Amino acid sequence: MEKKPVIAGISQGDINGIGYEVIMKALADPTINDMCTPIVYGSPKVAAYHRKALNISNFVFNNIRSAEEANPRKANMINCLDDNTRVELGKSTPHGGEAAVISLEKALADLLAGKIEVLITAPIDKHNVQSDRFRYNGHTEYLKDKAGPHEALMFMISESMRIGVATGHVPLRKVSEMITVDLLIRKLRLMNQSLILDFGIRKPRIAVLGLNPHAGDNSLLGNEEAEIIKPAIEKAQKEGILAFGPFPSDGFFGAGSFTKFDGILAMYHDQGLTPFKALSFDSGVNFTAGLPFIRTSPVHGTAFAIAGKGEAMENSFRQAIYLACDIFRNRQLYAEISKNPLKHQDIDIHSDRFDELPPEMFNPEQ
């Protein structure tokens, strides 16, 4: 299979945050073009403003009108905004939210049209993006809606762990009523499929965390584990999914048990993301599993407090680019090896036809 650079679309995120800083720092490394052809959906004017604020003099975008014009050896940019765009570093503004949504919409349109192959999203402010055209709690919910009837999983990825959340951006008081056997089995199927398809793990082992302290402590501290989580695990096991648990979250991470599993399913957002970010904040990646297209993002937010100060670390964004490209190639490879599978043959070891085979075939010492 020919290994060509992946055409990677990048949405600019909030123009007043650190999005442009981490994008430019990541793309300034010329070796990135060996892996992908980056196309940022943004604004040359906004990029110039950030370059000046950050005193970046050794990096410029190659301005293009469409994805088809992208130069494979440069960092490309498609202008999505008009010249009246105003940058107010460190501030959450309605204009910043609108600019983020415009970029995301245009990048997604090109992704769905096949003009780009993966999407990497810079951070948005979940508050200022809210409008009549965008009423979602985040990227994950927006992309799931636009993808059609697909189950989605917020899947946090690093070298040390892969952890998904059964319930995403929802208030904690609603989590218990949302946890059902049906929800958990759907998330386990999706995680298992993603680990096989996107990460090339043949028989993934998945740990399932409990909802209550000490995983309910034999229903003393809650009965969700006994009545919902355990039955879901048992159902998944009957389907051939190697799911285990439920495990108490504190002991699971405190004892390092997370290193023994290929994937972890947490019950709610902070149960999964708190240990993940504690261990992998600088290098972790947010991946939306289950969609027909590939989307990743850094694990950090807009970081308005340090916008324009040159303090933002780009490694999480760089890893988001790398992971998107790796998953794209893993899916290609999976499709290639699954294209013409060998036909299953039932062999009768007592058949007389084996008499015709040479004896050394059955003797490993020959």
C-alpha positions as CSV (number, residue, x, y, z in Angstrom):
1,M,0.0,0.0,0.0
2,E,1.4,3.3,-1.1
3,K,2.1,5.7,1.8
4,K,1.1,9.2,0.7
5,P,0.8,12.2,2.9
6,V,-2.7,12.5,4.4
7,I,-4.6,15.6,3.6
8,A,-5.3,17.1,7.0
9,G,-7.9,19.8,7.5
10,I,-7.5,22.0,10.6
11,S,-10.2,24.2,12.1
12,Q,-8.9,27.4,13.7
13,G,-10.8,27.2,16.9
14,D,-11.4,30.4,18.9
15,I,-9.4,33.2,17.4
16,N,-8.8,34.8,20.8
17,G,-7.3,31.7,22.4
18,I,-4.1,29.7,21.9
19,G,-5.4,27.8,18.8
20,Y,-3.3,29.7,16.3
21,E,-0.2,29.5,18.6
22,V,-0.3,25.7,18.9
23,I,-1.2,25.3,15.2
24,M,1.7,27.4,14.0
25,K,4.2,25.9,16.4
26,A,3.2,22.4,15.4
27,L,3.3,23.2,11.6
28,A,6.6,25.0,11.8
29,D,8.3,21.7,11.9
30,P,8.9,20.8,8.3
31,T,8.9,17.1,9.0
32,I,5.2,17.3,9.5
33,N,4.8,17.5,5.7
34,D,6.3,14.0,5.4
35,M,3.1,12.7,7.2
36,C,0.4,15.1,6.0
37,T,-0.5,18.1,3.9
38,P,-2.0,20.5,6.4
39,I,-4.8,22.9,5.4
40,V,-6.0,25.4,8.0
41,Y,-9.5,26.8,7.7
42,G,-8.9,30.3,9.1
43,S,-7.9,33.8,8.3
44,P,-4.6,35.2,7.0
45,K,-5.3,38.4,8.8
46,V,-5.8,36.6,12.1
47,A,-2.7,34.5,11.5
48,A,-0.7,37.6,10.9
49,Y,-2.0,39.2,14.1
50,H,-1.0,36.1,16.2
51,R,2.5,35.9,14.5
52,K,3.1,39.5,15.4
53,A,1.9,39.1,19.0
54,L,4.0,35.9,19.4
55,N,7.0,37.3,17.6
56,I,7.0,34.4,15.1
57,S,9.0,35.5,12.1
58,N,10.1,32.2,10.6
59,F,6.7,30.8,9.6
60,V,4.0,31.8,7.0
61,F,1.0,30.1,5.6
62,N,0.5,29.4,1.9
63,N,-2.8,31.0,1.1
64,I,-5.1,29.0,-1.2
65,R,-8.7,29.2,-2.3
66,S,-9.6,25.5,-2.2
67,A,-8.3,22.3,-0.8
68,E,-7.4,21.1,-4.4
69,E,-4.7,23.9,-4.5
70,A,-2.9,22.8,-1.4
71,N,0.9,22.6,-1.7
72,P,2.0,19.3,-0.2
73,R,5.3,20.8,1.1
74,K,3.8,23.8,2.9
75,A,1.3,24.7,5.6
76,N,-1.8,25.9,3.7
77,M,-4.6,28.2,4.6
78,I,-8.1,28.7,3.2
79,N,-9.6,32.1,4.2
80,C,-13.0,31.6,5.9
81,L,-13.5,35.1,7.4
82,D,-13.9,38.6,6.1
83,D,-11.5,41.5,6.7
84,N,-13.6,42.9,9.5
85,T,-12.5,40.0,11.8
86,R,-11.4,41.4,15.2
87,V,-9.0,39.6,17.5
88,E,-9.2,40.3,21.2
89,L,-6.6,38.1,22.8
90,G,-7.6,36.4,26.0
91,K,-11.3,37.4,25.7
92,S,-14.4,35.2,25.1
93,T,-16.4,37.2,22.6
94,P,-19.4,36.4,20.4
95,H,-17.3,37.2,17.3
96,G,-14.7,34.7,18.4
97,G,-17.4,32.1,18.8
98,E,-18.9,32.9,15.4
99,A,-15.5,32.7,13.7
100,A,-14.8,29.3,15.3
101,V,-18.1,27.9,14.0
102,I,-17.6,29.2,10.5
103,S,-14.2,27.5,10.3
104,L,-15.5,24.3,11.7
105,E,-18.5,24.2,9.2
106,K,-16.2,24.8,6.2
107,A,-13.7,22.2,7.3
108,L,-16.4,19.7,7.9
109,A,-18.0,20.4,4.5
110,D,-14.7,19.7,2.8
111,L,-14.2,16.5,4.9
112,L,-17.6,15.2,3.9
113,A,-16.9,16.1,0.3
114,G,-13.7,14.1,0.3
115,K,-11.5,17.1,-0.3
116,I,-9.6,16.5,3.0
117,E,-9.1,13.1,4.7
118,V,-9.0,13.9,8.4
119,L,-10.0,16.8,10.6
120,I,-8.1,18.2,13.5
121,T,-10.0,20.8,15.6
122,A,-8.4,23.6,17.6
123,P,-10.1,24.4,20.9
124,I,-13.4,26.3,21.0
125,D,-15.2,28.1,23.9
126,K,-18.3,26.1,24.5
127,H,-20.1,29.2,25.7
128,N,-19.5,31.8,23.0
129,V,-20.2,29.4,20.1
130,Q,-23.8,29.0,21.2
131,S,-26.2,30.5,18.6
132,D,-29.1,29.6,16.3
133,R,-26.7,27.8,14.0
134,F,-24.7,26.0,16.8
135,R,-26.5,24.5,19.8
136,Y,-24.2,21.8,21.0
137,N,-22.1,21.2,24.1
138,G,-19.0,20.7,22.1
139,H,-17.3,19.3,19.0
140,T,-18.2,15.7,19.8
141,E,-22.0,16.4,19.9
142,Y,-21.8,18.6,16.8
143,L,-19.9,16.1,14.7
144,K,-22.1,13.2,15.8
145,D,-25.2,15.1,14.7
146,K,-23.7,16.0,11.3
147,A,-22.5,12.4,10.7
148,G,-26.0,11.0,10.8
149,P,-27.2,7.9,12.7
150,H,-23.8,7.0,14.3
151,E,-22.9,6.2,17.9
152,A,-20.0,8.4,19.0
153,L,-17.5,8.0,21.8
154,M,-15.3,10.6,23.3
155,F,-12.0,8.6,23.4
156,M,-9.0,10.1,25.1
157,I,-5.7,8.7,23.7
158,S,-2.1,8.8,25.0
159,E,0.8,6.4,25.1
160,S,-0.2,5.2,28.6
161,M,-4.0,4.8,28.2
162,R,-7.0,5.0,26.0
163,I,-10.1,6.0,28.0
164,G,-13.6,6.7,26.8
165,V,-16.6,8.1,28.6
166,A,-20.1,6.6,28.5
167,T,-21.7,10.0,29.1
168,G,-20.0,13.1,27.8
169,H,-20.7,16.7,28.4
170,V,-23.7,16.4,30.7
171,P,-24.4,17.6,34.3
172,L,-23.2,15.1,36.9
173,R,-26.7,15.0,38.4
174,K,-28.0,13.4,35.2
175,V,-25.3,10.7,34.8
176,S,-27.0,8.0,37.0
177,E,-30.3,8.2,35.1
178,M,-28.4,8.0,31.7
179,I,-26.4,4.9,32.6
180,T,-28.3,1.9,31.2
181,V,-27.4,-1.6,30.0
182,D,-28.2,-0.5,26.5
183,L,-26.0,2.6,26.6
184,L,-23.0,0.7,28.1
185,I,-23.2,-2.2,25.6
186,R,-23.3,0.3,22.7
187,K,-20.3,2.1,24.0
188,L,-18.4,-1.2,24.6
189,R,-19.2,-2.4,21.1
190,L,-18.0,0.9,19.7
191,M,-14.8,1.0,21.8
192,N,-14.0,-2.6,20.9
193,Q,-14.5,-1.9,17.2
194,S,-12.4,1.3,17.4
195,L,-9.5,-0.5,19.1
196,I,-9.5,-3.1,16.4
197,L,-10.1,-0.9,13.4
198,D,-8.4,2.4,14.4
199,F,-5.6,1.1,16.6
200,G,-4.9,-2.4,15.1
201,I,-5.4,-4.3,18.4
202,R,-6.6,-7.8,17.4
203,K,-8.3,-8.8,20.7
204,P,-8.5,-5.7,22.9
205,R,-9.0,-5.9,26.7
206,I,-11.4,-3.3,28.1
207,A,-11.8,-2.3,31.7
208,V,-15.1,-0.9,32.9
209,L,-15.2,1.5,35.8
210,G,-17.9,1.6,38.4
211,L,-20.2,4.6,38.9
212,N,-20.2,4.8,42.7
213,P,-17.3,5.0,45.3
214,H,-15.7,1.6,45.7
215,A,-17.8,0.4,42.7
216,G,-20.8,0.4,45.0
217,D,-19.2,-1.7,47.7
218,N,-21.6,-4.6,47.2
219,S,-24.5,-2.2,46.7
220,L,-23.8,-0.5,50.1
221,L,-23.0,2.8,48.2
222,G,-25.2,2.3,45.2
223,N,-26.7,-0.4,43.1
224,E,-25.9,0.7,39.6
225,E,-22.9,-1.7,39.5
226,A,-25.0,-4.8,40.3
227,E,-28.1,-3.9,38.4
228,I,-26.7,-2.2,35.3
229,I,-22.9,-2.2,34.8
230,K,-22.3,-5.9,35.6
231,P,-25.1,-7.1,33.4
232,A,-23.8,-4.9,30.5
233,I,-20.3,-6.5,31.0
234,E,-21.7,-10.0,31.0
235,K,-23.7,-9.2,27.8
236,A,-20.6,-7.8,26.1
237,Q,-18.6,-10.9,27.1
238,K,-21.2,-13.2,25.5
239,E,-20.7,-11.2,22.3
240,G,-17.0,-11.9,22.4
241,I,-15.9,-8.6,23.8
242,L,-13.2,-8.9,26.4
243,A,-14.7,-6.5,29.0
244,F,-13.9,-6.7,32.7
245,G,-15.0,-5.0,35.8
246,P,-16.6,-2.9,37.2
247,F,-13.5,-1.5,38.9
248,P,-13.4,1.2,41.6
249,S,-11.9,4.2,39.9
250,D,-9.6,5.4,42.6
251,G,-7.9,2.0,43.2
252,F,-7.8,1.3,39.5
253,F,-5.7,4.3,38.7
254,G,-3.9,4.4,42.0
255,A,-2.6,0.9,41.7
256,G,-1.6,1.3,38.0
257,S,-4.1,-1.3,36.8
258,F,-4.9,0.9,33.8
259,T,-1.6,-0.2,32.2
260,K,-3.0,-3.7,31.9
261,F,-5.8,-2.8,29.5
262,D,-6.1,-1.6,25.9
263,G,-9.1,0.5,26.6
264,I,-11.0,1.9,29.6
265,L,-14.7,2.9,29.8
266,A,-15.5,5.5,32.4
267,M,-19.0,6.3,33.4
268,Y,-18.8,10.1,33.2
269,H,-16.6,13.0,32.0
270,D,-14.4,13.8,35.0
271,Q,-14.0,10.2,36.1
272,G,-12.2,9.6,32.9
273,L,-10.6,12.9,32.0
274,T,-9.2,13.8,35.4
275,P,-6.7,10.9,35.6
276,F,-6.1,11.1,31.9
277,K,-5.1,14.8,32.0
278,A,-3.1,14.3,35.2
279,L,-1.0,11.8,33.4
280,S,-1.1,12.9,29.8
281,F,-2.1,16.6,29.6
282,D,0.9,17.6,27.4
283,S,0.6,14.7,25.0
284,G,-2.9,13.4,25.1
285,V,-5.4,13.6,22.2
286,N,-9.2,13.7,22.1
287,F,-10.5,11.3,19.4
288,T,-14.2,11.0,18.4
289,A,-14.6,7.3,17.8
290,G,-17.4,5.7,15.9
291,L,-17.8,8.3,13.1
292,P,-17.4,7.5,9.4
293,F,-14.7,10.2,9.3
294,I,-11.6,10.9,11.5
295,R,-11.5,13.8,14.0
296,T,-9.0,14.5,16.7
297,S,-8.1,17.5,18.8
298,P,-5.7,18.5,21.6
299,V,-7.0,17.8,25.2
300,H,-6.6,21.4,26.3
301,G,-9.0,24.3,25.9
302,T,-8.7,27.8,24.6
303,A,-6.5,28.9,27.5
304,F,-7.5,32.5,27.3
305,A,-5.3,33.4,30.3
306,I,-2.1,32.7,28.3
307,A,-3.2,33.7,24.8
308,G,-0.7,35.7,22.9
309,K,2.1,35.2,25.5
310,G,4.0,32.5,23.8
311,E,3.5,30.1,26.7
312,A,1.3,27.5,25.1
313,M,2.8,24.0,24.5
314,E,2.0,22.6,21.1
315,N,2.8,18.9,21.7
316,S,-0.8,17.9,22.3
317,F,-1.9,19.5,19.0
318,R,1.1,17.9,17.2
319,Q,0.0,14.5,18.6
320,A,-3.5,15.1,17.4
321,I,-2.2,15.5,13.9
322,Y,-0.1,12.4,14.2
323,L,-2.9,10.3,15.6
324,A,-5.4,11.4,12.9
325,C,-2.9,10.3,10.2
326,D,-2.2,7.0,12.0
327,I,-5.8,6.2,12.3
328,F,-6.4,7.0,8.7
329,R,-3.7,4.6,7.6
330,N,-4.9,1.9,10.1
331,R,-8.3,2.1,8.5
332,Q,-6.8,1.8,5.1
333,L,-4.8,-1.2,6.1
334,Y,-7.8,-2.8,7.8
335,A,-9.9,-2.3,4.6
336,E,-7.1,-3.8,2.5
337,I,-6.5,-6.9,4.6
338,S,-10.3,-7.5,4.9
339,K,-11.0,-7.1,1.2
340,N,-10.5,-10.7,0.2
341,P,-10.6,-12.8,3.4
342,L,-9.7,-16.5,3.1
343,K,-12.8,-18.7,2.8
344,H,-13.4,-20.6,6.0
345,Q,-12.7,-24.3,5.5
346,D,-13.9,-27.1,7.8
347,I,-11.3,-29.9,7.8
348,D,-12.0,-33.4,8.9
349,I,-8.8,-34.6,10.5
350,H,-10.0,-38.2,10.1
351,S,-10.4,-37.9,6.3
352,D,-8.7,-40.5,4.2
353,R,-7.3,-37.6,2.1
354,F,-4.7,-37.0,4.7
355,D,-3.1,-40.3,3.8
356,E,-1.9,-38.6,0.6
357,L,0.1,-35.9,2.5
358,P,3.8,-36.5,3.3
359,P,4.4,-37.6,6.9
360,E,6.9,-34.8,7.5
361,M,4.0,-32.2,7.4
362,F,2.9,-33.7,10.7
363,N,6.3,-33.9,12.3
364,P,7.7,-30.6,13.5
365,E,11.2,-32.1,13.9
366,Q,11.5,-33.0,10.2
